[in-house]
Amino acid sequence: MEENHGAVERLALVEKITFGETSLANRPGARSTARFDVHVIYERKIDLAAECARLKKEREAIEKELEGKNRQLGNEQFLAKAPGQVVDGLRKRQQELEVLQEKTKSKMHELGCS
């Protein structure tokens, strides 16, 4: 590896490869094989304003869809007439949307979006 690090850097499209003296196996994001440990460090290079706008739009779409699912599941007449598989599908999608909503909020908080 050390002899060919220039070629490996070009093939991997990385800025720099460094070799350490200690094991990286216990570090978060590290991968290990029998012969070596790898730890990749990368910088996020994003347009913060554009990413915040994208996340806000995504959050609004999720909230709109979630509101619709909640409205359907709160309608007793709909629940009485709808087949069980449809209601189960709505409940499953409602749960997925709630998870997506939390993940989106978390990303926005992490980036400092308002």
Backbone torsions as a table, in degrees:
resi	resn	phi	psi	omega
1	MET	NA	-46.4	-176.2
2	GLU	-62.2	-37.8	-179.3
3	GLU	-68.3	-28.6	-174.8
4	ASN	-114.4	23.1	-174.5
5	HIS	-62.1	-31.7	177.8
6	GLY	-62.8	-44.9	178.4
7	ALA	-66.3	-40.1	179.6
8	VAL	-64.8	-40.4	178.0
9	GLU	-59.9	-44.7	180.0
10	ARG	-65.9	-44.2	-179.4
11	LEU	-66.6	-36.7	-178.8
12	ALA	-84.9	-7.0	-177.5
13	LEU	56.7	45.9	178.3
14	VAL	-115.4	156.1	-178.5
15	GLU	-73.7	-41.6	-173.9
16	LYS	-156.9	141.9	172.8
17	ILE	-114.8	130.0	176.5
18	THR	-122.9	152.3	-179.7
19	PHE	-111.4	129.9	-179.1
20	GLY	-106.0	162.0	-179.3
21	GLU	-91.5	-22.7	-176.9
22	THR	-108.1	161.8	-179.3
23	SER	-69.6	142.1	177.7
24	LEU	-104.9	4.7	-171.8
25	ALA	-57.8	-31.7	-176.5
26	ASN	-90.6	-0.4	-179.1
27	ARG	-82.5	146.0	177.6
28	PRO	-61.7	137.3	177.9
29	GLY	83.1	2.0	-179.4
30	ALA	-81.8	148.5	174.9
31	ARG	-124.3	142.9	-176.4
32	SER	-126.9	147.2	169.4
33	THR	-126.8	179.8	178.5
34	ALA	-66.7	-25.5	-174.4
35	ARG	-101.7	-24.9	-177.6
36	PHE	-160.2	163.4	174.4
37	ASP	-113.1	146.4	179.3
38	VAL	-128.2	135.1	173.5
39	HIS	-133.0	118.0	-178.0
40	VAL	-99.9	126.7	176.4
41	ILE	-112.5	126.3	178.8
42	TYR	-133.5	152.7	177.6
43	GLU	-101.4	139.0	174.1
44	ARG	-81.0	120.3	176.2
45	LYS	-117.6	93.6	-178.1
46	ILE	-129.5	158.3	171.8
47	ASP	-83.0	104.2	-172.9
48	LEU	-58.7	-43.1	-178.9
49	ALA	-64.7	-42.7	-179.5
50	ALA	-67.1	-40.1	179.8
51	GLU	-67.4	-39.1	176.7
52	CYS	-64.2	-41.6	178.8
53	ALA	-64.2	-41.7	179.3
54	ARG	-63.7	-44.5	179.4
55	LEU	-65.5	-37.9	178.4
56	LYS	-64.1	-43.4	179.0
57	LYS	-64.1	-42.3	178.0
58	GLU	-62.9	-43.9	179.0
59	ARG	-61.4	-42.7	179.5
60	GLU	-63.4	-40.3	178.6
61	ALA	-65.6	-40.9	178.5
62	ILE	-63.9	-45.3	-178.9
63	GLU	-63.8	-38.0	179.3
64	LYS	-65.4	-46.3	179.3
65	GLU	-65.3	-40.3	179.5
66	LEU	-63.9	-39.2	177.5
67	GLU	-61.2	-41.8	178.2
68	GLY	-64.0	-43.5	179.0
69	LYS	-64.5	-41.9	178.3
70	ASN	-63.1	-39.3	179.3
71	ARG	-63.6	-44.3	179.3
72	GLN	-64.2	-44.9	-178.0
73	LEU	-72.2	-17.5	176.7
74	GLY	-89.7	-5.8	-178.6
75	ASN	-90.7	106.8	-177.5
76	GLU	-62.1	-36.6	179.2
77	GLN	-64.5	-41.8	178.5
78	PHE	-63.2	-45.7	-178.5
79	LEU	-62.9	-34.4	-180.0
80	ALA	-70.4	-34.3	-175.3
81	LYS	-92.7	-27.9	-173.8
82	ALA	-74.9	142.8	175.2
83	PRO	-61.9	151.2	-177.7
84	GLY	-57.6	-37.3	-178.9
85	GLN	-67.7	-31.2	177.6
86	VAL	-69.4	-44.6	179.3
87	VAL	-63.8	-42.4	177.4
88	ASP	-61.6	-40.9	177.4
89	GLY	-62.6	-40.9	177.7
90	LEU	-64.1	-42.3	179.7
91	ARG	-65.4	-40.2	178.8
92	LYS	-64.0	-45.5	179.7
93	ARG	-64.9	-37.0	177.6
94	GLN	-59.4	-44.8	179.3
95	GLN	-64.4	-42.1	178.5
96	GLU	-60.9	-42.6	-179.5
97	LEU	-64.9	-37.5	178.6
98	GLU	-64.4	-39.5	177.3
99	VAL	-66.1	-45.9	178.5
100	LEU	-61.0	-38.7	179.1
101	GLN	-62.0	-44.7	179.3
102	GLU	-65.5	-41.4	179.0
103	LYS	-63.9	-41.1	179.6
104	THR	-65.7	-43.8	177.3
105	LYS	-61.0	-40.9	179.8
106	SER	-63.3	-43.9	177.6
107	LYS	-61.6	-42.8	-179.9
108	MET	-63.3	-42.6	179.0
109	HIS	-63.9	-42.7	-179.4
110	GLU	-60.9	-37.8	-179.2
111	LEU	-85.6	-10.1	-179.2
112	GLY	80.3	25.0	178.2
113	CYS	-73.7	148.2	179.3
114	SER	-91.2	NA	NA
